[in-house]
Amino acid sequence: MNRDGLRGSMARTPLLAALALWGWQAELLPWAVAMGVLLTAPQWVRLRWELTPADFSRLWNFTALLFFGTGLYLFLARETLGDDAGGGGGTGPLEGIRVLTQAFLQFLRSLPLIFFPFLLVHAWSGTGALPWWVFSIYTRARAAARTPDNAGAAAGWRVDPVPAYLALTAFASCATTRNAQIYLPLLLGVVMMGLWPWRNRSVGWTGRLVLLAFLAGVTVAVPPWLDRARAAWQSLEGRLLSNAGGRGFDALRSVTTLGAVGRRQTSGGIVLRVRSSAGESPGLLREAVYNRYRSQTWAATHRDFMPVDSSGDASVWRVAPGRRSGLPMVISRATAGAEAPLALPGDVVTVRDLPRMLIETNYLGTARLRGGPAIAIYGVERGPEGGLDGPPEPADTDLDPVSGADRAAVDSVNESLRLGSLAPAVAVRTLERYFASGFEYSLWQPRRRTSPGDSPLAVFLKESRSGHCEYFATATVLILRAAGIPARYAVGYSPQRRSDEEWIARGRDAHAWCLAHVDGRWRVVDTTPGSWREFESSRAGWMEGLRDRWSDAWFQFAVWRQQGGNWQVAVFVAGMLGLSWMGWRQLRGSRWRRASGAARPPAAWRPPGWDSEFFPALRALEKRHGARPDPMPVGRWLQAVMPAGHPMAPAIHEAATLHSRLRFDPEGLPADQRVRLRELAREIQG
């Protein structure tokens, strides 16, 4: 852009092409055609609106208000109006970013509609480039300061809104992935049409054709790379969501890392926040239970989930009807979808404070939440007779899928400890002592040579005697089954660190343990060495405290937003009322009034001498001798109409000298001489 502005108006053809491309991509082609017809109609119709730059300034202010109002709707009210208050599918931080991105793309697609009224009025006014101050409040204020009586007369940069709208429309057409294969060539054509008036005329047709061929080749080669980049981002986003702590464990299948070489990677992100009665440790909170082991994978044979009876109270769910309850705790977690696991203690009796949700459990005691909020906050009452687990069944003692080296190692431990000849409770204690005496906890599995029939579990039991919780839990379940004791594999979290009044469970606090049926009830058998908790805590990085503060801030904000109901609607309504009032004032043409407060010095922006008494005298002389031509300086005109011999010439020339000193002398005009100027002005006016 240069100081003289953009000369003339751009041809309408590139603008119509850009509108057509935008309408085609945004699925608003009929609207785009109608907009193009309205913009080209002034070529055949003589009707014009007479508008001043000040009118365009008010219209631009109204367009800006429409811009902010559309943003308020898309970013605050649209999603909320489409969902039930306080409910909806759960969204974690990354899911919230995805929703925000979709709202931004929708906002980008709507920009041609927002700015169309301004361009339509401009087209029907027959006006070319507009002063820059029309679009800038700051420049407008400076222009008004220079020429208070007519701000529009200020010289300055000028802008033609037609090319600006063309660029905006072309940019808005990219806010979608539709028709990706042919979109870039079409966009290239629109851009070339728009830039054609500014082409370098020194370049011949050969150079132009070479450049065109190069750009066409780029537009053909780029889309496949964009598709690959998009697929890579979606894959990364999926991994981020799965590791964000919101999804939890799979209720039906758990793939262990038995046999993985190297260090087992764990996360320090906060998954659960627990407030327990009297501040005692909440213990193990399980999310899934499995009873079938095959090829280092645990699975659940019972895949059907049944809803839990709320017993007439929509916010109280009795998972163990008729059992005594007590020892309450409150658990909070973020969810990554409308279906999320429920972290519960093994002796749970009642779940509270989840209204309008559906709690489901399966035979093995896994519980999940459907239709949950973004942040699930629920109370849990536990008791000595609580629990979700179904009675033992044949699958709980099944060792048929275990064969080869695994079966040999399991049978060897069972026979050496003679567990089959012991009572179940004694057998469990014996096995706990066995793992406590000669085994250690480790996340590192070194690479070693193995025989063809070897397996990770067999190596763990016979040679290394070192591993993480999945090794201990899997071995415990299979050895107890070999002794005829029903056993299951459970996974969940073990909150370790206490922060203020809460217990925190991180991703690295995920744990696996055994459930054994002893003396008529399911009992937790955790044979993993207790040192694993200190070992995991020692792996906290120096950035963990900073991440915790950010996580706490986001969590508190998410809870506030969730409990506030339709707060977005309230903000949207208040914002739209304010914008509507300001828009009405702009269309009505009212001037803004300064709020009452500290008084501004009157006319502080006016130049020195603006109130000189010589101005009225000069107007009186113009009435007698005719108006002074605009290019002629005042002094020369006075010499022409008042020659040296005229009786009034001395007084006029003395008044002109004092007037010049009043305006341009840095020291100003003394008070006595200002009085003299006032007397001379009255004498001249007669």
VOMARPA-922382 format. One line per field, with one value per residue (C-alpha): residue number from 1; z, x, y. Coordinates in steps of 0.1 Angstrom, whole numbers, plus 2048, in hexadecimal, padded with zeros to 3 digits. Each point is the difference from the previous one (the first is absolute). Example, Ala and Ser with C-alpha at 12.3 -4.5 7.8 and 13.67 -1.06 7.14 Angstrom:
<rs>
i [1, 2]
Z [84E, 7F9]
X [87B, 80E]
Y [7D3, 822]
</rs>
This chain:
<rs>
i [1, 2, 3, 4, 5, 6, 7, 8, 9, 10, 11, 12, 13, 14, 15, 16, 17, 18, 19, 20, 21, 22, 23, 24, 25, 26, 27, 28, 29, 30, 31, 32, 33, 34, 35, 36, 37, 38, 39, 40, 41, 42, 43, 44, 45, 46, 47, 48, 49, 50, 51, 52, 53, 54, 55, 56, 57, 58, 59, 60, 61, 62, 63, 64, 65, 66, 67, 68, 69, 70, 71, 72, 73, 74, 75, 76, 77, 78, 79, 80, 81, 82, 83, 84, 85, 86, 87, 88, 89, 90, 91, 92, 93, 94, 95, 96, 97, 98, 99, 100, 101, 102, 103, 104, 105, 106, 107, 108, 109, 110, 111, 112, 113, 114, 115, 116, 117, 118, 119, 120, 121, 122, 123, 124, 125, 126, 127, 128, 129, 130, 131, 132, 133, 134, 135, 136, 137, 138, 139, 140, 141, 142, 143, 144, 145, 146, 147, 148, 149, 150, 151, 152, 153, 154, 155, 156, 157, 158, 159, 160, 161, 162, 163, 164, 165, 166, 167, 168, 169, 170, 171, 172, 173, 174, 175, 176, 177, 178, 179, 180, 181, 182, 183, 184, 185, 186, 187, 188, 189, 190, 191, 192, 193, 194, 195, 196, 197, 198, 199, 200, 201, 202, 203, 204, 205, 206, 207, 208, 209, 210, 211, 212, 213, 214, 215, 216, 217, 218, 219, 220, 221, 222, 223, 224, 225, 226, 227, 228, 229, 230, 231, 232, 233, 234, 235, 236, 237, 238, 239, 240, 241, 242, 243, 244, 245, 246, 247, 248, 249, 250, 251, 252, 253, 254, 255, 256, 257, 258, 259, 260, 261, 262, 263, 264, 265, 266, 267, 268, 269, 270, 271, 272, 273, 274, 275, 276, 277, 278, 279, 280, 281, 282, 283, 284, 285, 286, 287, 288, 289, 290, 291, 292, 293, 294, 295, 296, 297, 298, 299, 300, 301, 302, 303, 304, 305, 306, 307, 308, 309, 310, 311, 312, 313, 314, 315, 316, 317, 318, 319, 320, 321, 322, 323, 324, 325, 326, 327, 328, 329, 330, 331, 332, 333, 334, 335, 336, 337, 338, 339, 340, 341, 342, 343, 344, 345, 346, 347, 348, 349, 350, 351, 352, 353, 354, 355, 356, 357, 358, 359, 360, 361, 362, 363, 364, 365, 366, 367, 368, 369, 370, 371, 372, 373, 374, 375, 376, 377, 378, 379, 380, 381, 382, 383, 384, 385, 386, 387, 388, 389, 390, 391, 392, 393, 394, 395, 396, 397, 398, 399, 400, 401, 402, 403, 404, 405, 406, 407, 408, 409, 410, 411, 412, 413, 414, 415, 416, 417, 418, 419, 420, 421, 422, 423, 424, 425, 426, 427, 428, 429, 430, 431, 432, 433, 434, 435, 436, 437, 438, 439, 440, 441, 442, 443, 444, 445, 446, 447, 448, 449, 450, 451, 452, 453, 454, 455, 456, 457, 458, 459, 460, 461, 462, 463, 464, 465, 466, 467, 468, 469, 470, 471, 472, 473, 474, 475, 476, 477, 478, 479, 480, 481, 482, 483, 484, 485, 486, 487, 488, 489, 490, 491, 492, 493, 494, 495, 496, 497, 498, 499, 500, 501, 502, 503, 504, 505, 506, 507, 508, 509, 510, 511, 512, 513, 514, 515, 516, 517, 518, 519, 520, 521, 522, 523, 524, 525, 526, 527, 528, 529, 530, 531, 532, 533, 534, 535, 536, 537, 538, 539, 540, 541, 542, 543, 544, 545, 546, 547, 548, 549, 550, 551, 552, 553, 554, 555, 556, 557, 558, 559, 560, 561, 562, 563, 564, 565, 566, 567, 568, 569, 570, 571, 572, 573, 574, 575, 576, 577, 578, 579, 580, 581, 582, 583, 584, 585, 586, 587, 588, 589, 590, 591, 592, 593, 594, 595, 596, 597, 598, 599, 600, 601, 602, 603, 604, 605, 606, 607, 608, 609, 610, 611, 612, 613, 614, 615, 616, 617, 618, 619, 620, 621, 622, 623, 624, 625, 626, 627, 628, 629, 630, 631, 632, 633, 634, 635, 636, 637, 638, 639, 640, 641, 642, 643, 644, 645, 646, 647, 648, 649, 650, 651, 652, 653, 654, 655, 656, 657, 658, 659, 660, 661, 662, 663, 664, 665, 666, 667, 668, 669, 670, 671, 672, 673, 674, 675, 676, 677, 678, 679, 680, 681, 682, 683, 684, 685, 686]
Z [800, 7F7, 80D, 7E2, 808, 7E8, 7E0, 7F3, 807, 7F8, 7E5, 80F, 7EE, 81A, 81C, 7F1, 7FB, 824, 80C, 7EB, 80E, 823, 7FC, 7F0, 81C, 81C, 7F0, 7FD, 7DA, 7FC, 819, 7EE, 7DF, 810, 80F, 7DF, 7EE, 819, 7FD, 7DA, 7FC, 803, 7DE, 7F0, 819, 803, 823, 819, 825, 809, 81E, 811, 80F, 822, 7F5, 7F6, 822, 812, 7E9, 807, 825, 7FC, 7EC, 81C, 819, 7E9, 7FF, 826, 803, 7E9, 814, 820, 7F1, 7F1, 81D, 81E, 7F8, 7E2, 812, 820, 7EF, 7EF, 820, 820, 81D, 816, 7EB, 7DE, 7F6, 814, 7F2, 80D, 7F9, 7DD, 7F7, 80B, 7E9, 7E3, 807, 801, 7DE, 7F0, 80D, 7F1, 7DE, 800, 809, 7E4, 7E7, 80B, 7FA, 7DC, 80D, 81D, 7EA, 7E2, 80B, 801, 7DD, 7F3, 80C, 7F2, 7DE, 7FE, 80B, 7E2, 818, 7F8, 81A, 823, 818, 818, 81E, 7F7, 80C, 81D, 820, 808, 7DD, 801, 821, 7F2, 7E1, 815, 814, 7E1, 7F1, 81C, 7E9, 7E5, 809, 7DF, 7EE, 80F, 7E7, 805, 7F5, 7EC, 7FE, 7E6, 813, 7E0, 7FE, 826, 7FF, 7E3, 815, 81E, 7EC, 7F0, 823, 80F, 7E4, 80F, 821, 7F5, 7F2, 7E5, 7DC, 80A, 7DF, 7EB, 819, 7FE, 7D9, 803, 81B, 7EB, 7E4, 817, 80D, 7DE, 7F4, 81E, 7FC, 7DA, 801, 814, 7E9, 7F6, 7DC, 7FA, 802, 7DF, 7FA, 800, 824, 80A, 7F1, 812, 821, 7FA, 7F8, 820, 816, 7F0, 807, 824, 804, 7F3, 815, 821, 808, 805, 818, 812, 804, 80F, 818, 80A, 806, 814, 816, 805, 80B, 818, 80D, 807, 813, 814, 809, 80A, 816, 810, 81D, 7F7, 7EE, 81C, 7FB, 7E6, 812, 7EA, 7F8, 80E, 7EC, 818, 7F9, 80C, 7ED, 7F3, 7FF, 810, 819, 804, 7F9, 819, 802, 81B, 7F6, 81B, 7F9, 821, 81D, 81F, 821, 81A, 823, 81C, 7E4, 800, 7E0, 7E8, 7F8, 7DF, 7E8, 7E4, 7DE, 7EF, 809, 7E8, 803, 7E0, 7F8, 7DE, 7EE, 81A, 7FD, 81A, 7F6, 80F, 7F7, 80B, 7E7, 809, 817, 814, 80E, 826, 812, 80C, 819, 7F8, 807, 7DF, 811, 817, 7F1, 817, 7F0, 81F, 80B, 824, 80B, 81C, 7F5, 80E, 7FB, 7E5, 7E5, 7E3, 7DF, 7E3, 7DD, 7DD, 7E5, 7DC, 7F3, 809, 80C, 81B, 81B, 824, 818, 81F, 81F, 802, 81D, 7F1, 80B, 7F3, 7E5, 803, 7EE, 7DC, 7F6, 7DE, 7F9, 7FB, 814, 7F2, 80E, 7F4, 811, 808, 813, 7E6, 801, 7E6, 7FB, 7E2, 7F7, 818, 802, 7F7, 825, 813, 826, 814, 824, 80A, 820, 808, 81A, 80B, 7EE, 7E0, 7DD, 7DD, 7F8, 7F5, 810, 7F3, 7E0, 7EC, 7ED, 820, 804, 7DB, 7F6, 7DE, 7EC, 814, 7F1, 7F9, 815, 811, 80C, 80B, 815, 810, 809, 80D, 819, 80B, 806, 812, 818, 802, 7FD, 7F6, 821, 814, 80A, 7E8, 81A, 809, 7DC, 7F9, 81D, 7F5, 7DD, 80D, 814, 7E2, 7EB, 81D, 807, 7DF, 7E6, 7F9, 7EE, 7DF, 7E1, 7ED, 7ED, 7F1, 7DF, 805, 7ED, 804, 7F6, 7E5, 81B, 818, 808, 813, 81D, 803, 800, 81B, 817, 7FA, 7F8, 802, 81E, 7F7, 7EF, 803, 80D, 7E1, 806, 824, 7FB, 7E3, 811, 820, 7EE, 7ED, 81E, 815, 7E5, 7FE, 825, 7F9, 80F, 7E9, 7F7, 7E9, 7F2, 80A, 7F4, 80D, 814, 821, 80B, 80F, 807, 817, 7F5, 81A, 806, 7E1, 7F6, 7DD, 7E7, 7E2, 7E1, 80F, 81E, 7E9, 810, 7FB, 81C, 806, 80E, 811, 80D, 825, 81B, 7EC, 7F3, 7E7, 810, 7F3, 7FC, 7F6, 7FE, 7F0, 818, 813, 7F4, 7DE, 80E, 80B, 7E0, 7EB, 815, 7FB, 7DB, 803, 7EA, 809, 7EA, 813, 819, 7E4, 7ED, 820, 804, 7DC, 804, 820, 7F0, 7E2, 817, 816, 7E1, 7F0, 820, 803, 7DC, 804, 820, 7F3, 7E7, 7E1, 809, 7DC, 7F7, 81B, 7F2, 7DD, 808, 813, 7E5, 7E4, 813, 803, 7DC, 7F4, 813, 7F1, 7DD, 803, 809, 7E3, 7E7, 810, 7FB, 824, 80C, 81D, 820, 819, 822, 81D, 814, 800, 7E9, 7E2, 7F9, 7E7, 7DC, 80B, 7DD, 7EF, 7F3, 810, 7F5, 7F5, 813, 7F2, 7FD, 7DD, 7F1, 804, 7F2, 7E2, 7F9, 801, 7E7, 7E9, 801, 7F5, 7E6, 7F4, 80B, 801, 7E6, 810, 7F3, 809, 822, 818, 801, 7DA, 7FE, 81B, 7EC, 7E1, 810, 818, 7EE, 814, 7FC, 80D, 822, 810, 7F2, 81F, 818, 7EA, 7FC, 825, 809, 7E7, 810, 823, 7F3, 7F0, 821, 813, 7EA, 7F9, 81A, 81A, 81C, 7F6, 801, 820, 811, 7F8, 7DB, 800, 80C, 7E4, 7E7, 80D, 7FC, 7DD, 7F6, 80C, 7ED, 7E0, 803, 804]
X [800, 80E, 7F6, 7EA, 7EC, 7F5, 7F6, 7DD, 7EA, 80A, 7ED, 7E3, 80A, 81A, 7E9, 7E4, 818, 80B, 7DC, 7F8, 81E, 7F7, 7DB, 809, 818, 7E9, 7E1, 7F1, 801, 7DC, 809, 820, 7EE, 7E7, 81C, 812, 7E0, 7FB, 824, 7FF, 7DD, 80D, 811, 7DD, 7ED, 805, 7F2, 81B, 801, 812, 816, 81B, 81F, 7F0, 7E3, 818, 811, 7E0, 7F8, 822, 7FA, 7E0, 813, 819, 7E4, 7F1, 823, 802, 7DC, 805, 81F, 7EC, 7E6, 818, 819, 7E7, 7DC, 7FF, 80E, 7ED, 7DF, 804, 807, 7ED, 80A, 81A, 802, 80C, 81C, 820, 81C, 823, 819, 80A, 7DB, 7F9, 81B, 7F0, 7DE, 810, 812, 7DF, 7F0, 81D, 7FC, 7DB, 808, 819, 7E6, 7E7, 817, 7F4, 7DD, 809, 812, 7E8, 7E8, 81D, 80C, 7DC, 7FA, 822, 7F7, 7DF, 80F, 818, 81C, 824, 81B, 7F7, 816, 814, 7F1, 7DE, 80E, 816, 7F3, 823, 806, 7DD, 807, 820, 7EE, 7E6, 81B, 80F, 7DF, 7E5, 7E5, 803, 813, 7F9, 814, 821, 818, 810, 802, 7E2, 7F3, 7EA, 7EB, 7FA, 823, 800, 7DF, 80C, 81F, 7EA, 7E7, 81C, 80F, 7DF, 7FB, 81D, 7EE, 7F5, 80F, 7E6, 80B, 824, 80D, 7F3, 7FE, 824, 7FF, 7E0, 80E, 81E, 7EA, 7ED, 821, 80E, 7E1, 801, 825, 7FF, 7FB, 821, 814, 824, 7FC, 825, 7FD, 7F7, 7E6, 81A, 80A, 7DB, 7F8, 81F, 7F5, 7DC, 80C, 815, 7E4, 7E8, 818, 803, 7DA, 7FF, 81D, 7F6, 7DE, 80E, 819, 7E5, 7EC, 81E, 806, 7DB, 801, 820, 7F0, 7E1, 815, 814, 7E0, 7F2, 81F, 7FF, 7DC, 807, 81D, 7EF, 7F3, 7DB, 7F9, 80C, 801, 7EE, 7E4, 803, 825, 822, 820, 81D, 824, 80E, 820, 804, 825, 80B, 7F0, 7DA, 7F5, 7E8, 7EF, 800, 7DF, 7E5, 7E4, 7EC, 7FA, 7F2, 7F3, 7FC, 7F1, 819, 81A, 809, 80F, 7E4, 813, 7FD, 7E6, 7F8, 7F2, 7FF, 801, 80A, 7FF, 80E, 825, 80F, 820, 809, 7DD, 7E5, 7DB, 7DE, 7E9, 7E2, 7FB, 7DD, 7F9, 7E0, 7F4, 801, 7DF, 7FE, 7E4, 7EA, 81B, 80F, 821, 805, 80B, 801, 819, 7FD, 7DC, 7F9, 825, 80C, 813, 817, 823, 7F6, 817, 7FD, 811, 806, 80D, 7FF, 7EF, 809, 7DE, 7DC, 80A, 81B, 80B, 7F8, 81D, 7F1, 80D, 7FA, 7E8, 7EA, 7DC, 7F1, 809, 7F1, 7FD, 7FE, 7DD, 7F2, 81D, 800, 816, 806, 813, 809, 802, 825, 7FB, 80B, 7EB, 7FD, 7ED, 7EC, 7F4, 819, 80B, 823, 80A, 7F1, 7FD, 7EF, 7FE, 807, 7F5, 813, 7FA, 80D, 7E4, 802, 80C, 7F5, 810, 7EB, 806, 81C, 7FA, 814, 813, 80F, 815, 805, 825, 7F9, 80D, 820, 819, 824, 81A, 7E6, 7ED, 81F, 80C, 7DE, 7FD, 824, 7F9, 7DF, 810, 81F, 7E9, 7E7, 7E4, 7E6, 802, 7FB, 7E0, 7F9, 808, 821, 809, 7FB, 817, 81A, 801, 802, 81F, 80F, 7FE, 80B, 820, 812, 7F1, 805, 7EE, 80E, 7F4, 81F, 801, 822, 805, 80A, 804, 7E3, 7FA, 7E5, 7E7, 806, 7E7, 801, 7EB, 816, 820, 7F0, 7F8, 81F, 81D, 7FC, 7E8, 7FD, 7E3, 7E4, 7DC, 7F3, 81A, 7F7, 7DA, 800, 816, 7EB, 7DF, 80E, 811, 7E1, 7EC, 819, 7F9, 7DA, 7F9, 7E9, 813, 7FC, 816, 7F8, 80D, 7FC, 812, 811, 800, 821, 806, 7EB, 7FB, 7EE, 7E0, 802, 811, 80F, 802, 817, 804, 81E, 7EA, 7EE, 802, 7F6, 7F8, 7EF, 7DD, 7FE, 7E0, 808, 7E7, 7E2, 80A, 818, 820, 81C, 821, 81B, 821, 813, 81B, 7F5, 820, 7EF, 7EE, 821, 810, 7E5, 800, 825, 7FB, 7EE, 811, 808, 7E3, 7E6, 7F8, 7F9, 7EB, 7EC, 7F8, 7F4, 7EC, 7F0, 7F7, 7F0, 7EE, 7F2, 7F5, 7F0, 7ED, 7F4, 7F5, 7EE, 7EE, 7F6, 7E6, 7FB, 818, 809, 7DC, 800, 821, 7F2, 7DF, 812, 819, 7E6, 7EB, 81E, 80A, 7DC, 7FE, 822, 7F5, 7E0, 813, 817, 7E3, 7EE, 81E, 802, 822, 811, 7FF, 81C, 7F8, 7FE, 820, 821, 7FA, 816, 80F, 7E8, 80C, 823, 806, 7FA, 81F, 80C, 7ED, 7E1, 7EB, 812, 7EA, 80F, 7EB, 7DE, 812, 80C, 7DD, 7F3, 81A, 7F6, 7DC, 80B, 81A, 7F6, 80C, 825, 80B, 80A, 824, 808, 811, 7EF, 81C, 801, 7DA, 800, 81B, 7EA, 7DF, 811, 81C, 818, 7ED, 7DF, 7F5, 7FA, 821, 815, 7E7, 7FA, 825, 807, 7E3, 80E, 822, 7F2, 7EB, 81F, 813, 7E2, 800, 825, 815, 80B, 7FE, 7DD, 7F1, 802, 7E0, 802, 806, 7E3, 7EA, 80F, 7F6, 7DD, 7FD, 80D, 7E8, 7E2, 80D, 803, 7DD, 7F3]
Y [800, 823, 822, 808, 7E1, 7E5, 811, 7F8, 7E2, 7DD, 7ED, 7ED, 7DF, 7F4, 809, 7EC, 7E2, 802, 801, 7E2, 7ED, 809, 7F6, 7DF, 7F7, 80C, 7F0, 822, 803, 80F, 81B, 807, 804, 817, 815, 802, 80C, 81B, 80C, 801, 80F, 825, 7FB, 801, 815, 826, 802, 80A, 809, 820, 7F8, 813, 7F1, 806, 7EA, 7E5, 804, 7F9, 7E3, 7F1, 804, 7EC, 7E5, 7FD, 7FB, 7E5, 7F0, 7FE, 7F5, 7E3, 7F6, 801, 7E9, 7E7, 7FE, 803, 7F9, 7E8, 7E1, 807, 805, 7DF, 7ED, 7F9, 816, 7F0, 7E0, 7F7, 7EA, 803, 813, 803, 81C, 7F3, 7F9, 824, 80C, 7EC, 810, 823, 7F9, 7F6, 820, 814, 7F0, 807, 824, 802, 7F3, 81A, 81E, 808, 801, 818, 819, 7FD, 81C, 819, 7F7, 800, 824, 80A, 7F1, 812, 821, 802, 80A, 7F5, 7FE, 80C, 813, 7EA, 811, 7F0, 7DF, 80C, 810, 80D, 80F, 80F, 811, 80F, 80C, 810, 811, 80F, 80C, 802, 80E, 7E6, 7E0, 7F1, 81B, 7F3, 7F4, 7DE, 7DC, 7F2, 7DC, 7F0, 7E6, 7EB, 7EF, 7FC, 7EE, 7EB, 7F5, 7F9, 7EB, 7EB, 7FB, 7F5, 7E6, 7EC, 7F9, 7DE, 7E0, 7FA, 7FB, 801, 7F2, 81C, 81C, 80D, 803, 813, 816, 807, 80B, 819, 80E, 805, 812, 816, 809, 804, 826, 803, 7E9, 809, 80C, 7FC, 7DA, 7F0, 7E5, 7E5, 808, 803, 7DE, 7F0, 80E, 7F5, 7DC, 800, 80B, 7E8, 7E3, 80B, 800, 7DD, 7F3, 810, 7F0, 7DC, 80E, 814, 7E0, 7EE, 81D, 7FF, 7DB, 803, 81B, 7EC, 7E2, 816, 80F, 7DD, 7F7, 820, 7FA, 7DC, 80A, 81F, 7EC, 803, 7E0, 7E8, 7DA, 7EC, 7EE, 7E0, 7FC, 808, 7FB, 7FD, 80A, 7DE, 7FA, 823, 809, 820, 818, 800, 824, 810, 822, 81A, 80F, 802, 7E7, 7FE, 817, 7F0, 80F, 7E6, 801, 809, 804, 7DB, 7F0, 7F5, 7E0, 7EE, 80E, 7E7, 808, 7DE, 7DB, 7E3, 7DA, 7F2, 800, 7F7, 80B, 81B, 80F, 801, 801, 7FF, 7E3, 814, 81C, 80A, 81D, 805, 821, 805, 808, 823, 7F6, 81E, 819, 80C, 80A, 7E1, 7DF, 7E2, 7E8, 7E8, 802, 7F6, 805, 816, 81F, 81A, 80F, 819, 80E, 817, 7F8, 818, 7F8, 80E, 7EA, 7FE, 7F6, 7F9, 7DD, 7FF, 7E7, 806, 7FD, 7EF, 7EF, 7DA, 804, 81B, 800, 821, 819, 823, 822, 7F4, 80B, 7F9, 7E8, 7DA, 7E9, 7DE, 7E2, 7DD, 7DF, 805, 820, 819, 821, 81A, 821, 809, 823, 80F, 824, 80D, 7FE, 7E3, 808, 7E5, 7F5, 7DC, 7EE, 7E0, 7E5, 7DE, 7EE, 815, 7F6, 7FB, 7DE, 7E3, 7DD, 7EA, 7ED, 7E6, 81B, 80C, 7E0, 7F9, 7FA, 7F0, 81E, 800, 7E7, 7F9, 812, 816, 7E1, 7EF, 81E, 804, 7DB, 800, 81D, 7F0, 7DE, 80F, 813, 7E4, 819, 7E6, 7EF, 820, 812, 81E, 81A, 7EF, 7FA, 825, 80A, 7E7, 80E, 824, 7F6, 7EF, 81F, 816, 7ED, 7FB, 818, 825, 81C, 80D, 812, 7F6, 7DF, 7F9, 7EE, 7DC, 7E0, 7E9, 7DC, 7F8, 7F5, 81D, 81B, 822, 7F2, 7E1, 815, 817, 7E2, 7EB, 818, 826, 801, 825, 812, 819, 7FB, 7EE, 7E4, 7FC, 802, 7E8, 7E7, 801, 7FA, 7E2, 7F0, 803, 7F1, 7E3, 7FB, 7FF, 822, 817, 81F, 81E, 81C, 824, 821, 823, 81B, 803, 825, 807, 825, 816, 824, 815, 7ED, 7EA, 7E0, 802, 7E2, 806, 7EC, 7EE, 7F6, 7E8, 7DD, 7DC, 7E7, 7DF, 7F9, 7DE, 7F0, 7F7, 7F7, 808, 823, 810, 80C, 817, 7EE, 819, 7EE, 81D, 80C, 81F, 812, 806, 81F, 811, 7F4, 811, 820, 803, 803, 822, 81A, 824, 80C, 7EC, 81B, 819, 7E7, 7F9, 825, 802, 7E0, 80D, 821, 7EF, 7E8, 81C, 814, 7E1, 7F9, 824, 800, 7DF, 809, 822, 7F2, 815, 81C, 804, 809, 81B, 80F, 7FD, 812, 81C, 804, 800, 81A, 817, 7FB, 806, 821, 80B, 7F5, 814, 81F, 7FC, 7FB, 81D, 816, 80C, 80D, 7F0, 813, 802, 7F0, 818, 801, 813, 81E, 803, 823, 811, 7FE, 7F6, 7F3, 822, 813, 821, 81E, 7EE, 81A, 81E, 820, 805, 7E4, 814, 81F, 7EC, 7F4, 823, 80B, 7E4, 80C, 823, 7F7, 7DD, 7DD, 7F9, 7E7, 7DF, 7FE, 825, 805, 818, 81A, 803, 803, 81C, 813, 7FE, 80C, 819, 813, 815, 820, 7F2, 80F, 7DE, 7F0, 808, 7F0, 7E2, 7F9, 805, 7E7, 7E7, 802, 7FB, 7E3, 7EF, 803, 7F1, 7E2, 7F9, 811, 7E5, 819, 80A, 824, 814, 80A, 825, 7F9, 7E7, 81D, 815, 7E5, 7FF, 827, 7FF, 7E4, 814, 81F, 7EB, 7F1, 824]
</rs>
